[in-house]
């Protein structure tokens, strides 16, 4: 092994061609003596450096997506471990399991059969990690569309016992049960689709309905148990709530979602408030409750896609406080790069800015929001480069942004000047109207900027 490592150290690392031309991998069967307990420190110094170097080469090959090369070094690593009696008994098992799984997963020519064979060996080797390995196997099966095989693997894992049950094993077992509940939910959803598609007539539909109820009971039991444990359980909560809503148990669904969103024992999770909001909306709840749910979401994720909906809701309110919050919400959303070209967001801001400019009431709202942004928004949103690009790619976006730019930065703003000029040149009526509007309301820019007419040069 040492000579091979030395050879590799001086080899050009340009590597092999992509994985699409590699032959199928064959990871080695584990040596018969691999799992024997440690009995000697005889080879500790001799093999330690070689093992570390081998792991480094494996890591390097994986980063370069050279899966065949990585598999070869994993073979040498296993051979080194067989001779190294100084290792801790369980030390390398997780390394082999994780590296081997990664190699087999990414190599395009390897099928489910070979992966499953490797995983079965890992279940024997990493006995203390048996449940984790089972979950890895399940995910691989699901990614390949083998739902029945995944369910069978989960069922076998659920009946597994080894020694005294530890708290770690207990948590892992809860995960096994939860994923089995998730697959029961999938079966339920499939039966529901059949039932709703074909109606409720005949013996065949009765058997479908019975199967559907059976899946519901099994799914509900496992999903209900796991979401009681503090943690992030988004897919499990969504599935459980769907089951409850279908059977009309709205009170239980509301209780589950409230607990998930507001229980201090659970980690902060913006999705919990999204699910609660969506449920309240489906139930036709009051705007007060809807606003309350979205306010918490805004405080934690101001860039969430629901902020447009939140802004629209607030702008329809008769209360000044809520309309003021609406302006804050849309300004905050546009602070993020992902919103830079969102036409709806710019339309919301343009509409509110325009209303305030016309009425000349609440200019202090705009001023307060603009003060913290005047140093970076011009380059971030209103450069000449962006004006050209926005005009070429999306005329509606450039219109909304030009209106906002004209009010916030005045008629001499690069963005506004470019877009209004292009719009007038192409004789688009709304751009001529835009130019007139900004020129007419130029005093608004002066007041927002804290300038007066006399302080502005002619």
N, C-alpha and C positions, 0 to 999 in steps of 0.2 A: 504493500500500500504506500509506503514512504517514497519509493522510487517513482510511482505513478504520480504522486502529489508534486514531487520535485519537477517532473516532466511538465506537469500542467502549469506550474508556476511560471515557466519560461515560454509557454505556448502563446501564440497570438490570440487575443480574446475577441477577435472580430466575430468568432462564433460561426455557427452553422446557419443554413437558410431557415426560413420560417417553419413553424410546426406543421404546416400543411404538407410538407414533403417528407416528414419523418415517418419511419415505420412504426407500427404499434409498439408501445412500451411493454416490457415484462419486468415488473418489479419482483425481486427475489422472494421466494418463500423464506420465512424466518428460520434460522438454524435451530435444530432440535434442542441444543443446549442453551438457547438464548435466555430462556426464562428461569434458569437455575439461580438460586440465591448466591449473593456474593460470598466468596470464601477466601480471597487473597488480595493483597495489595501489590503483588509481584510485578505487574506490568503497568502500574500507575504512571510512572514517569515516562516510560517508553511510548505509551499510546496517547497521552493527554494532548500533546502538541499536534499529533497527526489527526486526532478527532476534531480538534478546533479548526485546523486547516481545511479538513474535509467539509465541515459545516460552512466555512467561508466560501468554498468553491460551489457548494450546493446553492448557497444564497446568491452568489454571483450569477450562476447559470439561470436561476429562476427569474432574477431581475431582467436578464437578457432574453427571457422566454425560450431558453434552450432546454426544453423539457427532457430530451433524450440524454443530454450530458448530465443534467441534474439527477436523472434516474440512475445513471452509472455511478455517480458519486454516492448516492444513497445506498447502493449495493455495497460499496467499499466501507461506508460508515457502519452498516450493520455487521459486516465481517470484523471490523475493528472492535465493535462492542462485544462480539462473541468471545474474542481473545482477552478483552479487558475485564479481569475479575474485580478491578477496583471500583467499578461503577456502583452507584446506588441501584438497588433492585428495580425501582420504578423510574429511575432518572430519565432514560432516553425514550421511553415509550411514547410520550406525547409528541416529542420531536418527530419521531418516525411516522406517527399517525398523521400529524398535520402536514408534514412535507410530502409524504406519499399521496395523501388525498389531493393536495394542491397540484401535484404533477399529473396525476391521473385525470383530474378534473379539466385541466387546461389542454391536455394533449388531445388533438382532434380525432385521432384514430382509436382511442380507447373507449370501449363500450361499458354499459352498465354491468355486464357479467364480470369483467375484470375488476372493476371498482368494488363490486360487492364481495368478490373473493378476497381482495385486500382488506376490506373493512372487517370481514369475518375473522381474519387473523388478528386484526387490531383489537377486536372485542376480547379475544383470549389473552393477548399480551397486556393490554391496558385495562385490567379487570376493574381497577378502581375508577376508571373513566368510562366504564361500559356504557352508561346512559348517555354520556356526551357523544361517544362514538356512534351510538344508535341514532341520535338526533342528526348527526352529520350524514349518516346513511339515508335517513328519511328525506332530508333536504335534497340529496342527490337524486333519489327516486322521483320525488315530486317534480324536480326540474326536467326530468325526462318523461313526465306524464304518467308515471306508474303509480297511480293513486292506491290501487288495491294492495300492491306490494308494500307501499309505505305504511298503509293501515295495519297490515299484518306485522310489520317490523315493530310498530308502536305497541301493538297488543302483546307481542312477545316480551318487549322491554318492560311493559307494565307488570308482568308477572315475575320479573327477574329479582332475585334476592342474593345478597352476598354479605355474609358476616352480619355485624351489628349495624343497624340503620343509623347513618350519621345525618346531621342537619343538612350537609351539602347534598347527600344523596336524596334526602327528603325534598329539597327544592328542585333537584333535577327530575325526580319522579313527578312532581307537580307539572313540570314542563311537558313531560311525556304525555301525561293525562290531558293537558291543555291542548296539545297538538292533535291528539286523538279526537278531542271534542271539536276541534276545528274541521277535521276531515268528516266527522259526523254531520257537522253543519253543511259542508259541501254536498253531502249525500242528500240531506234534507232539502237544500235549495234545488237540487236536480229533480227530486220527486215533486217539489212544489211547482216547478216549471211544467212538468208533464201534466200535472193535475189541472193547472190553470189553462193550459193550452187545449186540453181535450175535454174540459168540463167534468161534471160529476154524474156520469151515467154509466151503468153497467158494472159487472163484477170486477172487471180489470181495474177500473178506477178506484173501486173500494180497496183492492189490494195495494194500490199505489198510495192511497191515503193512509192505510195502516202502516206501511213502510215509512211513510213520511213522519208520522207521529212517533214511531219507534226511534227514528234518527233524531227527532226533536228532543225526546226524553234523554237520550244518551249524551247529546251535545250540551243540553242545558245543564246537566249535572256537573260535567267537567269544566265548562266555561264559567259557571257561577262560582265554583270553588277557587279557580286560579285568580280571578279578578278581585277576590277578597284580600289577597296578599299585596301589600304596598309595592308598587312597581309601575312600569310602563307596559300596558297590555292593550294597545290600540286595536289590533285586528280582532282580538278576543272579545273586547267590549263591544265593538261594532256588530259582530256576529250575534252576540247574546242579545243585544238590544233589538236587532232585526227579528230574532225569534220571538221575543216578548211582544213586539209591536204587531207581528202577524197574528198572534193569538189574542190580541186585544188587552194585554196586561200593561197598559200605559203607565200606571202608577209605579209598578216595579221598575219599568224602563227609566222613568224619571228619577227614581231613587238611586238606581245604579249610576246614572250619568252625573247626578249631583255629588254622589260620593266620590266618583272618579275625578271630578273637577275641583271639589272644595275640601276634601279630606286632607288635612295637613300632614298626615303620615305618608301620603303619596308624593312622589317627586313632582316638581312643577312641570306641567305638560300642556303646552298651548293646544294640542289636538283635543284634549279633554273638553276645552271650552268650545271648540269648533263642533264637536259631536253634540254637546248640550244645546248649542245655538240651533243646529240643524234640526234637532228633535223638537225644540220649542216652536220653531217655524212650521214644521209639519203639523204640529198640534194646534196651530193658529193662536198661539199665545199673544199676550199684549206686547206692544212695542217697548214698554218699559222693561220687561224681562229680556227681550231681544237685545236692546241697547246695553243692558247691564252685562250680558254675556259677551258681547262684542267689545265693550269697554275694557274688560279684563284681557281679552285677546290683543287688543291694540297696545295695551301697556307692556305686554310681553313680546309681541311680534308685530311692530308697526308696519312691516312690509308684507303682511299676509294679504292674499288675494281678496279676502272678504272686506278689506278696508274700503273698497269702492262702494260696496253695498252698505257699509256702515256710514260712510259719508252721505250717501243718498238719503238714508233714513234720517240722519241728523238734520240735513238741509230742509226736510219737509216739516220739521218741528216748528212750533210757534214760539218756543222759548229761545231767547237770545243765547243763553248759556250753551245750549245744544248746537245751535248754528255756529257758534264760536268754536266749539269742539270739532265740528265737521271740517272747518278750515284747517285746524291744527292737524287733524287726521290725514288730510290729503297732502298737505305740505310734507308731513313726516314720511308718508309712503314714497313720495318723489325724491326723497333723500337717497334712495337706494338705486343702484345701477340697473337692477332688474325691471325697474319701472320707467326708465328713461324714455322708452318709446311706446308707452302704454297710452293709446289715444283716449280711452275712457277716463283715465286718471287726469290727463291734461284737460280734457273737456270739463270734468268736475271742477277743477281749480279755475279754469277760465270763466266758467259760468258764475262762480261765486265772486271772483275778483271783479268781473264786469258789473254784477249787481251792486257791489259795494262802491265801485267807481261812479256809477250813475247816481246813486242815492247820496254819496259822499258821507254816509253814516258808517261808523265802525272802521274807519281807516286805520285806527289804532290796532285793530286785529291784524291787518296785513302788515303794518309796520313792525309789530312785535314778532311775527313769524319771519319777516324778511331780515331783521337786524342780525339774527344768528346765521344767516345764509348769504348775505350780500358779498362776503369775501370769497365764496367758493362756488356758488350756484352759477354765476356768469360763465365760468370756464367749464363747469360740469354739464350745463344744459344749453347755454346760449352762445356758444362760439360760432364764428362764421363757418367753420368746417362742418359743424352739426347742422347749421342752416342749409348748406348746400346738400348734404346727405339726406336730411329729412325731406327737403323739397323734391328731390329726385325719387325717393322711395315711398313717401306717404304724404300727400298734399294735405289731408285732413289733420294729421299730426302737426305739420308745420304751421297750419293756421292757428290751432289752439295754443301752441307754444308761443307763436308770435304775439298773440293777444296778451298773454301773461307777461312776456318779455317787455312789450311796449309799456305796460302799466308799471312794472317793477323797476325797469331800467331806463324808461323814457324812449322817445322817438329816435334817439341817436344810437340805440342799442344795435350792435352788429347783426344780431339774429333778426330783429324786427325789420331793419332796413333791407336786408337781403331778401327776406321772404315777401315783404310787402311790394318791393320792386319787381320781383319775379311774378307775383300775382297780378299786379297792375299791367305788366308787360304782356301777359297772356290774356288780358281782359277778362279776368274772373271777377265777377261783381262783388263777391263777398270780401275779396282782398282790398278792393277800393273802399268798401265800407269799413273795413278794419283800420285802414290807414286814417280815415276821417275820424273814427272813434278815438284812436290813440292821440291824435293831434288835439282833438277837442278836450280830452281829459288829461292833458299834460300836467295841469296843476296837481293832480292826484300823485303823480310820480314825485313832484317837488315836496309834497307834504310827507309822503312815505319816506323820502330820503332825508328829511329834516332840513331841506333847503327852502329858500324863498325866491321869488321871481327876481328880486334885485341882486341875489348872490350868484345868479346864473349868467355867464357871459353871453353876449348877443351872438 
